[in-house]
Amino acid sequence: MESEAPEVAAWLRALYGVSELPREGVLHVTSIAPSRQVIAIGPDAPTSEGDFFLLNLARARADAILTTGSIVRLEATYQASLQGPHAQALQRYRVQVLGKGRVLCAIMTRDGRLPRLHPLWDDDTEKLVLTAPEHAEALERELDGHATVLGVSDLDPRRAVQLLRERGAKLISIEAGPSANAPLYESPSLVDELSLSIYEGPLVQLGGALTPRLLEGMTMQSEVTREEQSGRWRYQRWLRA
């Protein structure tokens, strides 16, 4: 792997102390404060080269990304494709090392509220919108071929993961807020791998807290501390025992 993707291999050693990562399961990647509250997205959010790399690494590894309508509405520039200075290296890693093709971005929205004018619809990922049956027809018209729309009567995050597995996704990356990812940690937990970027710098605006069950049944595999321009960050990787 290292000869085919040396830049990615160097980051894996630096942040995780490994050169190989699981190719199946459910992966949750998030950035938080030590209180386990997520860092709110916005112009004042602390930036981190390591955290940004890990988000894009998760995308490069994934067969499917699961996000929510609220994320799309809150983040006016949100895209699910590979971003940043390491995008090309991660794309080579995805294709040459992992043998993966185009990633599927699944957007879960029970109420059917999605902005039609948004850069997400024009990135290079395949789109699947999961919504309540009563919203499916209208959403399909609004999105006008930019996404496949599927009406799901019992839609919740666990059902969404099941549907993605049924479509052949072996590794699913979760990009969702605390209220959406909490059901995935209910017993039996569906999360197999957790990547935490913990910001220890000056106080920032925070969002909701992650579920108290976050680390139940998980074992920490690595922890690395890095001083970055925004302050100190700790990068932890957890696996389900």
N, C-alpha and C positions, 0 to 999 in steps of 0.2 A: 504493500500500500504506500509506503513512504516514498518509493521511487516514482510513483504515479501522481502523488499529491503531497509533495514535501512541505508546502506551506500549511496545509491542514494538519499534517502529522505533527508539525512543530507546535501548533496551537493545542492540539490534543495532549501532548506531553506537558505543556506549560500549565494548562488549566485543569486537566484531569489525571495526568500521570499515566496515561495509557495510549496505545496506538490503535486499538480496535474497540468498537462499541456495539451493543446489541442491534440486531437488524429486525427485530420483531417486538411488539408490545405497544403500550400506550405511554407516551412521553409527555410530561408537563414541564414547561420551562417558564420561569417567571422571575421578576426582579422585585425585591421587597426591602423594607427596613427591618432592623433587628426585632421589632415588635410583631413581625409577620404580616404587617399591613403592606399591600401592594403600593408601589410608587405610582402616583397619578401621572397619566400622560399629559404633557403640556410643555410650553416653552421653557418653563423653569425646572423641568425634570433633569436630574443629573445624567450626563452622558458617560458612557463607558465603552471603551473599545472591546474589552473582554465580554461584557454582557451582550453587546451587539453581535459579536462573532458567534456566541452560543445560541442566540435566537436564530441566526441564519444557518448555523450548523444543524439545528433541529429540523429546519425546513429542508436542508439538503438530504438529510437522512430519511425523511418522511415519505410514505406513499400518499398520505392524506393529511391535511391540516384542518382542524376543527376550530372555527371561530364563531362569533355570534353577531347578530344584527346590531346589538348595542356597541360592540367594538367598532364596527364599520361606521355607525353614526357618530361616535365620539371622535374617531381619528380620521380627520378629513384627508390625510395623505396615506392611509393604510393600504399596503399592498402585500400580497402573500408570496410574491416572487423573491428570489435571492437579491439582496441589497448590499450596498457598501463596497469598500475596497477589496474585500475577499470574495466577492460574488463569483468571479470567473474561476478562482481556485476551487471554491465549493461546488461549482457546477461540474468541473472536471472530476472532483471526488465523487459526486453523485453518479455520474455516467460511467467513469472508468473503474472506480473501486467498487461501488455499490451496484452498478448495473441497472440503475433506475431511469425511467423515462419521465414524462411530464407529471408533475404533482397535481393532485386534486385538492382544491380549496373548498371545503364545505362550510356554508354559513347557516347557522341555526337561528330562526326567527319565528317564534310562535305567533306573533301579532302581524307578521307580514310587512313590517315597516323597514324598508331598505331604500337608501337614496339612489335614484337612477343615475344621477350625475356624480360619479365617484371613480377615482383612478383604479380601484380594485377591479372593475369590470374590464379594464384594458390591459392588465398585466398578463404575463404569459402562462398563468396557471389555468387548469380546467376548473370550472365552477359548478357546484351543486348547491342549490338552496333547499333547505329542509324547513317546511312550514306547516301550519295547521291546514287541513284539507280545504277549509272555506276560503283561504287566501291564495291557494295555489294558482288558480286560473288567472286571477288579476295580476299576480306577480309575474307569471309567465309572459303576459302581454306587456307589462311595464319593462321587463328586462330584455325583451325583443331579441332573443337568441344569444344573449350574453351569458346565460346560465341554464342548466337543466333544473327544473323546479319539481320537487317531490312533496306531495301532501302526505303528512304522517299524523294519524289521529292521536297516538300516544307519545308525542314528541317530548323528549327530555334528553339531557346529555348522554345518559347511558344507552338510550335507544339509538341516538345518533352514532355512537361508537359501534354498536352492533350493526347498523346499516352500512357503515364504512367497511367493516370487516367482511360483510356479505358481498361487497363490491370488490373484494380482493386486496384491501389495504392491510398490509402486515405490520407496518409501523405508523402510528397515528400520533401527530403532534398536537397538543392542546394549546391554543392561543385564546384564552377566555378569562373573564374576570372571576373573582371569588365566588359569586353566587352561582355562576354557571359551572365552575369546576368542582364545587363542593360535593354534588351528588356522585361524582366519579370516585370519591373517597369513601362513600358509604359501603358497609360490608355486604358482599365481598368487594373490596376495592378493585377498580379496573386499572389504576395507575401502576405501571411497572417500574418507571424510571422518573426521577424528579431532578431537575436542574435548577438550583437556587442561586441567584445573584443577589447578595446581601450588601446593601449600601450602608456604610458606617460614617459617612461624612456629615456635613451640616444638615440641619433639619430641612425637609422638603415637604411638599404637599403630598398627602397620602390618601389612598382610597380605602376600600374595604379590607377586612382581615381575612386571611386564608383560614380554612376549616381547622378546628382543633385536632382533627384526625389526620392531619397532613402527614405526619411521620410515623403513624401506627404501622407496624410491620415492615418498616423500611430500615435499611442499614446504610450508613454513610460510607461511600467508597473513596472519597477524596475531598480535601478542603485546601484551597490555595488562597492566600491573601495577596492583593496587589494594590499598590498605590497608583492611582490614576489622577488625571488632571482635576477631576471633580471631587476626589477624596479617596478614602480607603474602601475597597470592595473585597468581599469574601465570596468565593465561588465553591459551592458544595454540589456534589453529585451523590444521589441516593438511589438504591435499588431495593426492590421488594425482596425480602428474605425468602 
